[in-house]
Amino acid sequence: MKKLLSLALFAVLAIGFSSCSEDKDDSNPITPTTKNYFPMKAGNYWVYEDYTRDMNNAKQLDTKETDSVVITGSEIYLNKDSYVFAQFTDGTPGTPYHHALDGAKLLGEFYYFMPVGSSFSIPVDKFENKWVTAVDPNISSWEINSAQFADITLDLDLPIPVKLAGTLTMKASRGTEVDITIGNSTVKAQEFIVKNIIDAKANGLVDLDLELVSHYYYADGIGLVKSTVDSKSVTLTIPFVGSQTIDINGHESTLLRYNIVK
């Protein structure tokens, strides 16, 4: 299954964290939810229809995949009681991963959020794996992580290497409740919004300010029913060298069917 949560948190840069925080903003308190957005039992499974989004945020129909994830059991992982998720893309198994619960919060493992195989990637084994908060349904907004990075080399078609240094801040907030159709049924789903804010310089000269936005929708007793990542373009122009536009394709995933063990 495509990394439905990872695209929200680390879709642009895989960077080394020098600091990690989880700061709550209680300036707009909300009534704590009693809904079960994260049903966790062995045998639960979800099947999604996935598409890449073009630069107009339209689904690219030729990229359609059927992705699925199933909870295969539980185990102690990174010193927490956790649930093991197996994932498949068009029937081909991917790498298993873990989630855990901390009260009403959904936690995910750090390695799961690291992208691989892109121009922005660095080996995940350079970092210590850890738990991070993916969703906190009982506050209006929070900061997931703030990180400084340096010497991230971009694989661009320019005559000299391009390296970035700066700050990535990941902020999340609770959005609105919306109707989402699953098969022949319509469910109420709670939106959560994640913003990846990049404030960096390329080769110490050129400012790069970028905000990438993702939306996640959870339904009571079901779990994640839809996720989207907005497409984004950014142009880097290095004086006396040249420029290149980097297109960051979005993503859209909608639940087709599911099974929740009672």
ZIRAKA-V840274 format. One record per pair of residues at least 6 apart in sequence whose ideal C-beta (glycine too) atoms are under 6 Angstrom apart, sorted by the first residue. I is the first residue (numbers start at 0). J is the second residue. If there is no record, write none. Layout:
i=I j=J
i=I j=J
//
This chain:
i=0 j=66
i=0 j=67
i=0 j=68
i=0 j=86
i=1 j=49
i=1 j=66
i=3 j=226
i=3 j=252
i=4 j=107
i=4 j=133
i=5 j=111
i=5 j=112
i=6 j=228
i=6 j=250
i=7 j=193
i=7 j=213
i=8 j=112
i=8 j=169
i=9 j=112
i=9 j=113
i=9 j=114
i=10 j=211
i=11 j=195
i=11 j=211
i=12 j=119
i=13 j=113
i=13 j=114
i=13 j=119
i=13 j=120
i=13 j=121
i=14 j=146
i=14 j=148
i=14 j=151
i=15 j=148
i=16 j=146
i=17 j=147
i=19 j=144
i=20 j=145
i=21 j=132
i=22 j=142
i=23 j=138
i=23 j=141
i=24 j=140
i=27 j=139
i=29 j=139
i=31 j=137
i=32 j=136
i=34 j=219
i=35 j=219
i=35 j=220
i=36 j=136
i=36 j=217
i=37 j=105
i=38 j=222
i=38 j=259
i=39 j=82
i=40 j=260
i=41 j=70
i=41 j=72
i=42 j=260
i=43 j=70
i=43 j=259
i=43 j=260
i=44 j=69
i=44 j=258
i=45 j=68
i=45 j=257
i=46 j=67
i=46 j=255
i=46 j=256
i=47 j=66
i=47 j=252
i=47 j=254
i=48 j=253
i=48 j=255
i=49 j=64
i=49 j=66
i=49 j=252
i=50 j=58
i=50 j=62
i=50 j=63
i=50 j=251
i=51 j=59
i=51 j=62
i=51 j=248
i=52 j=230
i=52 j=249
i=52 j=251
i=53 j=59
i=54 j=230
i=54 j=246
i=56 j=230
i=56 j=249
i=58 j=251
i=64 j=88
i=64 j=89
i=65 j=89
i=66 j=88
i=67 j=87
i=68 j=84
i=68 j=86
i=69 j=85
i=70 j=82
i=70 j=84
i=71 j=83
i=71 j=85
i=72 j=83
i=73 j=82
i=76 j=97
i=77 j=130
i=79 j=99
i=81 j=97
i=81 j=99
i=82 j=98
i=83 j=95
i=84 j=96
i=85 j=95
i=86 j=93
i=96 j=111
i=97 j=108
i=98 j=107
i=99 j=106
i=103 j=136
i=103 j=137
i=104 j=132
i=104 j=135
i=105 j=133
i=105 j=134
i=106 j=130
i=106 j=132
i=107 j=133
i=108 j=128
i=109 j=128
i=109 j=129
i=109 j=131
i=110 j=123
i=110 j=128
i=113 j=123
i=114 j=120
i=118 j=153
i=118 j=154
i=134 j=191
i=135 j=141
i=139 j=173
i=140 j=172
i=141 j=171
i=142 j=170
i=143 j=169
i=143 j=171
i=144 j=169
i=145 j=168
i=146 j=167
i=147 j=166
i=149 j=164
i=150 j=162
i=151 j=163
i=152 j=160
i=152 j=162
i=153 j=161
i=155 j=161
i=155 j=243
i=157 j=240
i=157 j=241
i=159 j=240
i=161 j=201
i=162 j=202
i=163 j=199
i=163 j=201
i=164 j=200
i=165 j=198
i=165 j=199
i=165 j=200
i=166 j=198
i=167 j=197
i=168 j=196
i=169 j=195
i=170 j=194
i=171 j=193
i=172 j=192
i=174 j=190
i=174 j=192
i=175 j=190
i=176 j=187
i=176 j=189
i=177 j=188
i=178 j=185
i=179 j=186
i=179 j=188
i=179 j=216
i=179 j=224
i=179 j=225
i=181 j=254
i=186 j=218
i=188 j=216
i=188 j=218
i=188 j=224
i=189 j=217
i=190 j=214
i=190 j=216
i=191 j=215
i=192 j=214
i=193 j=213
i=194 j=210
i=194 j=212
i=195 j=211
i=196 j=210
i=197 j=209
i=198 j=208
i=199 j=207
i=201 j=207
i=201 j=235
i=202 j=237
i=209 j=233
i=211 j=231
i=212 j=229
i=213 j=228
i=214 j=227
i=215 j=226
i=216 j=224
i=216 j=225
i=217 j=223
i=218 j=224
i=224 j=254
i=225 j=253
i=226 j=252
i=227 j=251
i=228 j=249
i=228 j=250
i=229 j=249
i=230 j=248
i=230 j=249
i=231 j=247
i=232 j=244
i=232 j=246
i=233 j=245
i=234 j=242
i=234 j=244
i=235 j=243
i=236 j=242
//
